[in-house]
Amino acid sequence: EKGGYDHFMLKEIFEQPKTILDCLRGRLNAENGTIQVSGIENYLDEISKANRIIIIACGTSWHAGLVAEYIIEETCRIPVEVEYASEFRYRNPIIHPGDMIIAISQSGETADTIVAIEKAKEQGAIIMGIVNVVGSSIARISQTGAYTHAGPEIGVASTKAFTGQLAALMLVAFKIAHHKQTITEERYRELCAELALVPGKVEKILEQNDSIKAIAETLKDSSDALFLGRGYNFPIALEGALKLKEISYIHAEGYPAAEMKHGPIALVDEHLPVIFIATKDIYHEKIVSNMQEIKARKGRVIAVINEGDEITPAIADGVITIPEADEIIAPILNVVPLQLLSYHIGIARGCNVDMPRNLAKSVTVE
Ligand code: F6R
């Protein structure tokens, strides 16, 4: 049932070109440049009028929420807050009429997320669910939403569900932005076209499995690791760090790259690998100078960069290249090599990657 792969985690990472396509299928028409998401069509006016969106989730799904915050604010011009379900539910949260909640959950059964959205619903918020398991509790509580269609995820650490969440959230964001006319028709078509290219680009990233494995070999004896990214890639740095912790038990932290100077740089020495998510965007030059700062302190730099980047390979000890993509789309691509990196480091350390110690696939108790 592992389809020829050694582990479910690896199978699920490799399934992503297909699962992302499954999420887009029937919804994204790249030729006409249109998006149809049946679960939200009836709520488009209400969503467009939302004064505020609060995203509620836990763990990896919370990271998808952070990416969505950047995307929704940029394209839909609606203020977004991203909340840990466990914090939100106990805080007597302020909900105004016209607030909209997006709950993100692979399982649809995470206890804290369920209680959080039930509370918000009682206070009159509209709940949109971005859920993988069809018919799950969160899907049933939500009035509107989109399934991620990633298929059953068996590996305890979330991989294909995360990219499914990002794909679904991008569809929803672009659709709302188009409806609200907060992006031009031209930009909408451009984003649709870019989104349609994602499965093929993920395929190309997966072809680097062997070189990512070789980089993993150089990192396997580390006791700590730092992941840095900015903008749309800051949440990807968090997700890279979470994946590494879960799968390899190496202590890892993700930070916005510019925060490095405000503390974490004290950790840097020849033993600390720093993984930069540094694909082309407005921050690129700044992130390259962060890399130089790490090198100057003898840290080891691994960089996720775009094809054609000629500067970074001279600085970095290891590079992983990603096909060029619009910066809004890039996070869905950039997470894939980090999943593979964690997988190979975990395997090299003899870890049970499909069932990390102490973790449960769905956290149905608080
Ligand atoms: C990390 C992971 C967890 C889940 C979290 C939320 O790899 O799998 O952090 O993302 O427990 O679960 P769902 O999405 O089912 O609500």
Boltz pocket constraint, residues with backbone or C-beta under 6 A from the ligand:
constraints:
  - pocket:
      binder: B
      contacts: [[A, 58], [A, 59], [A, 60], [A, 61], [A, 62], [A, 104], [A, 105], [A, 106], [A, 107], [A, 108], [A, 109], [A, 110], [A, 113], [A, 156], [A, 157], [A, 158], [A, 159], [A, 242], [A, 246], [A, 360], [A, 361], [A, 362], [A, 363]]
      max_distance: 6.0
